[in-house]
Amino acid sequence: MENLHLFGVGVGLGLIVIGAGIGIGRLAAGAAEGIARQPEASDKIIAAVNLPLFLLEGVAILGEVFALLIVLMK
């Protein structure tokens, strides 16, 4: 029972990776569909997708850092 926090961190890291993967996949799929429908607007679509994509990756990285801190602080 002493190392139960390591199990929790492992599950948390798995959920972080799955959530980020789903979010990035949905963003990419939406952008690809939008570009397929309106190829002339591809520059605007790509520009609109970049910021949420960077924010999503930033949240995933922060979650991983916090999980690592939990492991190291024990």
GROMACS elastic network, one bead per residue, 0.5 to 0.9 nm:
[ bonds ]
;  ai    aj funct       b0    kb
    1     4     6  0.53404   500
    1     5     6  0.86217   500
    2     5     6  0.75974   500
    2     6     6  0.89864   500
    3     6     6  0.54770   500
    3     7     6  0.71205   500
    4     7     6  0.52013   500
    4     8     6  0.64952   500
    4     9     6  0.87877   500
    5     9     6  0.61421   500
    5    10     6  0.85627   500
    5    70     6  0.81633   500
    5    71     6  0.76899   500
    5    74     6  0.86307   500
    6     9     6  0.50378   500
    6    10     6  0.61361   500
    6    11     6  0.86438   500
    6    70     6  0.86226   500
    6    71     6  0.67267   500
    7    10     6  0.50593   500
    7    11     6  0.62460   500
    7    12     6  0.85187   500
    8    11     6  0.51431   500
    8    12     6  0.60143   500
    8    13     6  0.85455   500
    9    13     6  0.60312   500
    9    14     6  0.85112   500
    9    67     6  0.57824   500
    9    68     6  0.79664   500
    9    70     6  0.75724   500
    9    71     6  0.73980   500
   10    13     6  0.51791   500
   10    14     6  0.62367   500
   10    15     6  0.87016   500
   10    67     6  0.84004   500
   11    14     6  0.50838   500
   11    15     6  0.62547   500
   11    16     6  0.86499   500
   12    15     6  0.51048   500
   12    16     6  0.61556   500
   12    17     6  0.87052   500
   12    63     6  0.84949   500
   12    64     6  0.85642   500
   12    67     6  0.74294   500
   13    17     6  0.62462   500
   13    18     6  0.85877   500
   13    63     6  0.76492   500
   13    64     6  0.63300   500
   13    67     6  0.70056   500
   14    17     6  0.52589   500
   14    18     6  0.61492   500
   14    19     6  0.85229   500
   15    18     6  0.50580   500
   15    19     6  0.59083   500
   15    20     6  0.84104   500
   16    19     6  0.52100   500
   16    20     6  0.60741   500
   16    21     6  0.84636   500
   16    59     6  0.89617   500
   16    60     6  0.60287   500
   16    61     6  0.87590   500
   16    63     6  0.68099   500
   16    64     6  0.74031   500
   17    20     6  0.52035   500
   17    21     6  0.60037   500
   17    22     6  0.85737   500
   17    60     6  0.71454   500
   17    64     6  0.88051   500
   18    21     6  0.51030   500
   18    22     6  0.61607   500
   18    23     6  0.85873   500
   19    22     6  0.52073   500
   19    23     6  0.61283   500
   19    24     6  0.85654   500
   19    60     6  0.82669   500
   20    23     6  0.50867   500
   20    24     6  0.60076   500
   20    25     6  0.83689   500
   20    56     6  0.67139   500
   20    57     6  0.68501   500
   20    59     6  0.84768   500
   20    60     6  0.61912   500
   21    24     6  0.52402   500
   21    25     6  0.59607   500
   21    26     6  0.85399   500
   22    25     6  0.50736   500
   22    26     6  0.61281   500
   22    27     6  0.86145   500
   23    26     6  0.52173   500
   23    27     6  0.62244   500
   23    28     6  0.86323   500
   23    53     6  0.83199   500
   23    56     6  0.73997   500
   24    27     6  0.51036   500
   24    28     6  0.61104   500
   24    29     6  0.85049   500
   24    53     6  0.65762   500
   24    56     6  0.75428   500
   24    57     6  0.82311   500
   25    28     6  0.51499   500
   25    29     6  0.60035   500
   25    30     6  0.85041   500
   26    29     6  0.50619   500
   26    30     6  0.60487   500
   26    31     6  0.84994   500
   27    30     6  0.52095   500
   27    31     6  0.61411   500
   27    32     6  0.85760   500
   27    49     6  0.69039   500
   27    52     6  0.83243   500
   27    53     6  0.72692   500
   28    31     6  0.50830   500
   28    32     6  0.60356   500
   28    33     6  0.85090   500
   28    49     6  0.80562   500
   28    53     6  0.89049   500
   29    32     6  0.51069   500
   29    33     6  0.60946   500
   29    34     6  0.85221   500
   30    33     6  0.51210   500
   30    34     6  0.60763   500
   30    35     6  0.85560   500
   30    49     6  0.89557   500
   31    34     6  0.50537   500
   31    35     6  0.60759   500
   31    36     6  0.84747   500
   31    42     6  0.84343   500
   31    45     6  0.63767   500
   31    46     6  0.68976   500
   31    48     6  0.89531   500
   31    49     6  0.69627   500
   32    35     6  0.51459   500
   32    36     6  0.60547   500
   32    37     6  0.86481   500
   32    42     6  0.89816   500
   32    45     6  0.89923   500
   33    36     6  0.50245   500
   33    37     6  0.62591   500
   33    38     6  0.86517   500
   34    37     6  0.51741   500
   34    38     6  0.60980   500
   34    39     6  0.78208   500
   34    41     6  0.82997   500
   34    42     6  0.77552   500
   34    45     6  0.71439   500
   35    38     6  0.50854   500
   35    40     6  0.77467   500
   35    41     6  0.67515   500
   35    42     6  0.51972   500
   35    43     6  0.88813   500
   35    45     6  0.70305   500
   35    46     6  0.85608   500
   36    39     6  0.57890   500
   36    42     6  0.86215   500
   38    41     6  0.55816   500
   38    42     6  0.70073   500
   39    42     6  0.53167   500
   39    43     6  0.87541   500
   40    43     6  0.76986   500
   40    44     6  0.88844   500
   41    44     6  0.54479   500
   41    45     6  0.62220   500
   41    46     6  0.86882   500
   42    45     6  0.50397   500
   42    46     6  0.60152   500
   42    47     6  0.84461   500
   43    46     6  0.52965   500
   43    47     6  0.61441   500
   43    48     6  0.86223   500
   44    47     6  0.50771   500
   44    48     6  0.61011   500
   44    49     6  0.86535   500
   45    48     6  0.50890   500
   45    49     6  0.62147   500
   45    50     6  0.87403   500
   46    49     6  0.51504   500
   46    50     6  0.62247   500
   47    50     6  0.54079   500
   47    51     6  0.74941   500
   48    51     6  0.65749   500
   48    52     6  0.77825   500
   49    52     6  0.58502   500
   49    53     6  0.61719   500
   49    54     6  0.87832   500
   50    53     6  0.51141   500
   50    54     6  0.61686   500
   50    55     6  0.86622   500
   51    54     6  0.51928   500
   51    55     6  0.61955   500
   51    56     6  0.85838   500
   52    56     6  0.59982   500
   52    57     6  0.85764   500
   53    56     6  0.51319   500
   53    57     6  0.62740   500
   53    58     6  0.85617   500
   54    57     6  0.51909   500
   54    58     6  0.60745   500
   54    59     6  0.86916   500
   55    59     6  0.62268   500
   55    60     6  0.86645   500
   56    59     6  0.52341   500
   56    60     6  0.63440   500
   56    61     6  0.87304   500
   57    60     6  0.50460   500
   57    61     6  0.61657   500
   57    62     6  0.85961   500
   58    61     6  0.51085   500
   58    62     6  0.61411   500
   58    63     6  0.85883   500
   59    62     6  0.50670   500
   59    63     6  0.61643   500
   59    64     6  0.86787   500
   60    63     6  0.51021   500
   60    64     6  0.63214   500
   60    65     6  0.87174   500
   61    64     6  0.50854   500
   61    65     6  0.62036   500
   61    66     6  0.86536   500
   62    65     6  0.50068   500
   62    66     6  0.61363   500
   62    67     6  0.85596   500
   63    66     6  0.51430   500
   63    67     6  0.61852   500
   63    68     6  0.86153   500
   64    67     6  0.50693   500
   64    68     6  0.61714   500
   64    69     6  0.86101   500
   65    68     6  0.50336   500
   65    69     6  0.61648   500
   65    70     6  0.87006   500
   66    70     6  0.62993   500
   66    71     6  0.87917   500
   67    70     6  0.51040   500
   67    71     6  0.64987   500
   67    72     6  0.87802   500
   68    71     6  0.51250   500
   68    72     6  0.61874   500
   68    73     6  0.85732   500
   69    72     6  0.50033   500
   69    73     6  0.58714   500
   69    74     6  0.86053   500
   70    73     6  0.53197   500
   70    74     6  0.65145   500
   71    74     6  0.57042   500
